[in-house]
Amino acid sequence: MTDETKKDALRLSFRVPGRDDPLEVSPKDEANRQEWLGQALERGWELIRVPDPIFAAIEAHRAAVAAVDVSGVLADDDVAHEITDRTSEELDAAAIPLVDVRPTTLAGLVALLSHVAECSCRGGDWKLPEALVEQGGTFVIAQFDEGESFAYFVLRTSIETIRQLVPRA
């Protein structure tokens, strides 16, 4: 897990009386995070739930899947092929955040795994890239026989999420 991912998982947002915008803090570790929570409670600050970012990634991927579905019913001409090519590229691009964005809640992890399972059903294999390559901390669609399976990266993300959510895992 990258330092940035750890930082995101520890991040807190508080509603502070007399302040219009939320106070966001990034504790350096879990002990520091607990200290922030204790001080905030003493001061009467309200902890704001920050939505799990994986839900937005799942919704974006679902929208891309729907766009490809729609493009598949277009007339068979050059314009239709261009639209299909573009929506297919957008689908691949929308799949990357499914492994790049770490769920921050157990509900987010379950939603990610459920979505990937649904996309992996027989006949739905076109909904996810076959393989990815990690290059300098970013993911790209693999070409030919290079890279690791998409499932490998989903499982790796899931393991990292479980370790973050359950510190003794």
C-alpha positions in Angstrom: 0.0 0.0 0.0 1.4 3.4 -0.9 1.9 6.2 1.6 -0.8 8.2 -0.1 -3.3 5.3 0.3 -2.4 4.9 4.0 -2.9 8.7 4.4 -6.3 8.5 2.8 -7.4 5.7 5.0 -6.5 7.6 8.2 -8.0 11.0 7.0 -10.7 12.5 9.1 -13.2 15.3 8.5 -14.9 17.2 11.3 -17.7 19.8 11.4 -16.4 22.5 13.7 -18.8 25.0 15.3 -18.2 28.5 13.9 -16.5 27.2 10.8 -18.2 27.0 7.4 -16.0 24.3 5.7 -15.1 21.0 7.3 -11.7 20.6 9.1 -9.8 17.8 7.4 -6.8 16.2 9.1 -4.4 13.5 8.0 -3.0 11.7 11.1 0.3 10.0 10.6 -0.8 6.6 12.1 -3.7 4.9 13.8 -2.6 6.0 17.3 -2.5 9.7 16.1 -5.9 9.2 14.5 -7.3 8.0 17.8 -5.8 11.0 19.5 -7.5 13.3 17.0 -10.8 11.5 17.5 -10.5 11.9 21.3 -9.7 15.6 21.1 -12.5 16.2 18.7 -15.0 14.5 21.0 -13.8 16.6 23.9 -14.3 19.8 21.9 -17.8 18.8 20.6 -16.7 18.5 17.0 -18.8 16.2 14.8 -17.1 13.5 12.7 -18.3 13.7 9.1 -18.6 10.5 7.2 -16.6 10.7 4.0 -18.1 8.6 1.3 -16.1 5.6 0.2 -14.5 6.6 -3.1 -14.9 3.1 -4.6 -18.7 3.7 -5.0 -18.0 6.5 -7.5 -15.6 4.3 -9.4 -18.1 1.4 -9.6 -20.8 3.8 -10.8 -18.5 5.2 -13.5 -17.7 1.7 -14.7 -21.4 0.7 -14.7 -22.1 3.8 -16.9 -19.3 2.8 -19.3 -20.7 -0.7 -19.5 -24.1 0.7 -20.3 -22.6 3.0 -23.0 -21.0 -0.1 -24.7 -24.3 -2.0 -24.5 -26.1 0.9 -26.3 -23.4 1.2 -28.9 -23.8 -2.5 -29.7 -27.3 -1.8 -31.2 -26.2 0.9 -33.6 -26.3 0.4 -37.3 -23.3 -1.2 -38.8 -21.6 1.7 -40.4 -18.4 3.8 -39.9 -20.0 6.1 -37.4 -21.3 3.2 -35.4 -17.8 1.6 -35.4 -16.2 4.8 -34.3 -18.7 5.1 -31.4 -18.2 1.5 -30.4 -14.4 2.0 -30.4 -14.6 5.1 -28.3 -17.0 3.6 -25.8 -14.8 0.5 -25.6 -11.8 2.7 -24.8 -13.9 4.5 -22.2 -14.9 1.2 -20.7 -11.2 0.1 -20.3 -10.4 3.5 -18.8 -13.3 3.2 -16.3 -12.0 -0.2 -15.2 -8.7 1.1 -14.0 -10.1 2.9 -10.9 -11.6 -0.4 -9.8 -8.1 -1.5 -8.9 -6.5 1.9 -8.4 -9.0 3.3 -5.9 -8.9 1.6 -2.6 -12.2 1.0 -0.7 -12.2 2.7 2.6 -15.1 0.7 4.2 -16.1 -2.9 4.4 -19.3 -2.0 2.5 -17.2 -0.5 -0.3 -15.0 -3.6 -0.5 -18.2 -5.8 -0.7 -19.6 -3.6 -3.4 -16.3 -3.8 -5.4 -16.1 -7.6 -5.2 -19.8 -7.9 -6.1 -19.4 -5.7 -9.1 -16.3 -7.5 -10.4 -18.0 -10.8 -9.8 -21.1 -9.6 -11.8 -18.9 -8.4 -14.6 -17.0 -11.7 -14.7 -20.0 -13.9 -15.2 -20.1 -16.0 -18.4 -20.7 -13.8 -21.4 -19.8 -10.6 -19.5 -16.0 -11.0 -19.7 -15.9 -8.1 -22.2 -16.8 -5.7 -19.3 -13.4 -5.9 -17.7 -9.9 -5.8 -19.2 -8.2 -9.2 -19.4 -4.9 -8.0 -18.0 -3.2 -4.9 -16.6 0.4 -3.7 -16.2 1.5 -1.6 -13.3 3.9 1.1 -14.4 5.3 3.4 -11.8 2.3 3.2 -9.5 -0.3 3.6 -12.3 -2.2 0.9 -14.2 -2.5 0.5 -18.0 -4.3 -2.1 -20.1 -1.9 -4.9 -21.0 -1.2 -5.7 -24.6 -0.9 -9.3 -25.8 0.7 -11.7 -23.2 2.1 -9.1 -20.8 0.9 -8.1 -17.4 -1.2 -9.8 -14.7 -4.9 -10.7 -14.8 -7.4 -8.0 -13.8 -8.6 -10.4 -11.1 -5.0 -10.5 -9.6 -5.1 -6.7 -9.1 -8.6 -6.8 -7.7 -7.6 -9.5 -5.2 -4.4 -7.5 -4.3 -6.5 -4.3 -3.7 -9.0 -6.4 -1.6 -6.2 -7.8 0.6 -4.7 -4.3 1.2 -8.1 -3.0 2.1 -8.8 -5.8 4.6 -5.4 -5.2 6.1 -6.2 -1.5 6.5 -9.7 -2.0 7.9 -8.6 -4.9 10.2 -5.2 -3.9 11.5 -4.3 -7.4 12.7 -5.2 -9.1 9.5 
